[in-house]
Amino acid sequence: MCKPKGLDLQKVVFCTAVPQFNEGKRDRHNTFNTALTAHGVTILKGHHVFDETAQKHSEKQSDINVALSLILDGIDDIYDWAFLVSADSDQAATARVFSERLPNKKLVGVAPPNRRVPDKASPYFAASFVLSRDQIEEAIMPAFVPTKSGALLRRPNDYAPPAGWMHPDDRPKKKRA
């Protein structure tokens, strides 16, 4: 996301909650978080609560962790441009506060594939776009990820790309006319 704008990546923050209520999901999530941390990503963890009425678990604190990280890192002058990857309309308040309190910073709204940048947040973005399939595929976790200790971490099988998939860098180059 930084390359097209000629920006140097300063920090990546991933706000999440590990699903403690499901052993398989918990273990995959922890493996993923370990791989991210090994590559310098800051993980901010929330938690889950069980909603008796809906009979499901809900993630808590992720939205506020996104907002606080974005605003505090801006105040600490970590970045000039920030990329907010979310299709959650709750982040409109974050974008509004960002534009009011950090007028010399730029915020870019980024939506996951097949989603949209929230309409209510759009007025506060310097730019916005939807991640493409190619951008997602360029970032697929490799089969083995070196950790900070040097050990190799195996990607969970559930996170593997489909059979026959080839990383974009390894695909045959198309001939130009």
N, C-alpha and C positions, 0 to 999 in steps of 0.2 A: 504494500500500500504506500510505502514511503518513496520507492524508486521513481514512479512517474512524476512526483513533485520534487525530486532531487533532494529529499530529506534524509538525514541520518537517524536511524532508529535509536532512541535513548532508553526506552523502558517499555515493557509489555506487562500488563496486569491482567490476571485472569481471576474473576470473581465467581465463586462456585460454592456448592455445599456437597460434601461427600455423603452419599446415601447410606447411612449406617444400618438402615433397616433391611438391606438386601446384600448378603455377603458377596455375591458375584459382581453386582454393580459397584459395591464399595471397593472391592479389590481392583477392578478395572479402572475405576476413577482414581484410586491411589497410584496405580502404575502410570496413568496418564499424567497426573500431577507431578510425579517424580521425574518423568521425562521432561516436562515443561521446566521444572526447576533446574534441571541439569543444563538447560539451555538459557538460563538467566531470567526466566519468567518469574514474576512475583505472583504468588498465589494468595488471595484473600478469601478465607473460608467463612461461610455462613453455616447454617444448620437447617435441618428439616423438622417440621412439626406435623403431627397427624391431625387432620381435620375430620372430626367425628361425623359432621353433617355430610361432607362430600365423600367420606370414606377413602381418602387418599392423603399422601404426604405432600406437603408444600414446602418449597425452598424459602428460607428466610434470610435476610441480611444481604443477599447478593446485590439487589438494587442500590441499597444505601452504600455498600462497599464500592460500587462503581462510581457513584456520585462523589463520595468523599475522596476517593483516590484521584479522580479527575480534577477536582477543585483544589485539593491540597498540593498535588504535584504541580499544578499551574501556579499556585501561590509560591511554591518553592522554586519556581523557574526551571523545572526539569525539561520542559519542552516549549516550542513555539507553536507547533501544530499538534493537535490531539485527534485521534481517531476513535470514535465511539462506535463499537460494533454491537449493535442491538436493534431489534425491531420492536422493542417494548415501548409502548406509548408512555409508560411511567417515567421514562428518561427525558421526556419533554421538560419537566421541571429542572432536571440537571442541566440541560442545554440552555434553558432560560437563565439560570443562575450563572452559568459559565459566561454567557454573553454580557451579563450585567456586571459581574465582578472581575472578569478577565478580558477587558476590551482589546488588549494588545495581543491576545492569543487567538488562534483559529481553531475551530472545531469542525471536523468532518464526520458526517453521519454515514455509517456503513451498515447495510442490511445483509443478512445471510442470503444465500441463493433462494430464489422463489419467494422472497419476503419483500417488504417495502420499508423504507425509512419512515418512521412515524410522522404523519402529517403535522401533528402539533409541535414536533421538534424541528421540523424543516426550516422555519423562519430564522432559527438561531445558528444554522450550519453555514459555514463558508462554502461548503461543497458537500455533495452526498453521492453515493453510488451503491449498487448492489454487487456483492461479491459474485464473481463468475465461477462456473464449474472449474475452469482452468486454474483460477487462483486457489481454489480449495485443493485441487489435485496437486499443485506444486507444494502444498504444505502437509501432505499426508505423512503421518509418522512412519519412519522406516522400520523394517522388521526388528532391528536392534538399535538401541539408543545408548550411547556411552553416558554414564552417570558422572557426578562430580568426583567420585572415588576412583573412576576408571573402569568400574565393572560395567558389563553390558546388560541392559534392561531389555527384555523381550516384550515386543508389542503384544497386547492381548489379542487373541484370535478374533474376537468380536470387532476389533478395530481394523482388521486387515481389509485391504481393497478387494474387490471381486476377482475371481480367477481370471487370468489373462490380462489383467490391468497392467499398464506400463506407465511409469512416471513420465510426465511431459518432457523432461530432459533426455529420456532414452528413446523417445518415439522418432521414427524416421522423419527427417525434415522434408517439408513440402517444397517442391520445385516452384520457383516463381516464373511467371510467364514473361 
